[in-house]
Amino acid sequence: MAEMPELNPIVHGKLRLALLSLLAGVEQAEFTWLRAKTGSTDGNLGAQLLKLEDAGYAAVEKKFVDRKPQSVYRITEAGRTALTDYVAALRLLLGGSL
Amino acid sequence: MTESLTDLEITDRLKLIETMMAEGRRKTESWGWTFLLWGVAYYVAIGWTALAPAALYGRALAWPVSMTAAAILTGIVSARKTKNQAETTLGRAVGSIWVGMGLSMFFLFMAMGLSRRFEPHVFVAVVGAMLGGANATSGLLLRWKAQFACAVVWWAAAMAACFASEAQVTWAFLAAIFLCQIVFGGYAMLRDARARKQFEAHHG
């Protein structure tokens, strides 16, 4: 068992980690695309995205397309840094346990 | 955080990050169908031109009608498929290449047709060079050797058009369409379906 020292709890949540990783690979993504890729429910997805927003890791733009509301998400610089740091910490843990 | 993770859990997390990032970067839509669609449209136009009686006025409309129909179909289907999709710089770059090439061909061949300066050798040479250029650029951007191979086939057809007889040029054009539109389009669709299945297997 490897000890987990400085793992960011916001990034550590599995769905939030998946969302940040997805957003890191695109410029911006619509709510429904994120839902399809993660297979999560609307409520859970909305709650986790809100946590990422509150932490400043994701930004949302709400707009109307064809009179339908659309939420478009993108990763922020802080989110990208947090994800990079998280990956580095995981690699360190994995290396340290070998 | 003080909780512990096993090596397996850490590896799992890293794998999740990698897969999700790759999924975001991957072309989320299969574009193989557009290659197939345009390949069929080329064959329809060629068949229409070759088989329609010379006196029939509709023969002159074979290319404009087939190409316009393919363009409209591409627009409608891609608008539906890309709705609510993630946007990537790579996706926009590849899309721009094909839109730019399509518009260039549309204006050039429309002008050639209207001015009655349409000539089969020139037509195949220009189509081959343009499709070769678009496939090569897209293949290099996507690091996709199969698409770059299509570019080589189109360039070969373009070069053949400069030296060969009209019958040979027609065969070269038909062969290039078959390889680079029909075969490559089918292969791209299979590849995308396989990648989608793998992703779904990993992430339920």
Interface residues (C-beta under 8 A of the other chain):
Chain A: M1 A2 E3 M4 P5 E6 L7 P9 H12 K14 L17 A18 S21 L22 L23 A24 G25 V26 E27 Q28 A29 E30 T32 W33 K37 T38 G39 Q70 L83 V87 L90 R91 L93 L94 S97
Chain B: M1 T2 E3 S4 L5 T6 D7 I10 T11 R13 L14 L16 I17 E18 T19 M20 M21 A22 E23 G24 R25 T28 N84 Q85 A86 E87 T88 T89 H203 G204
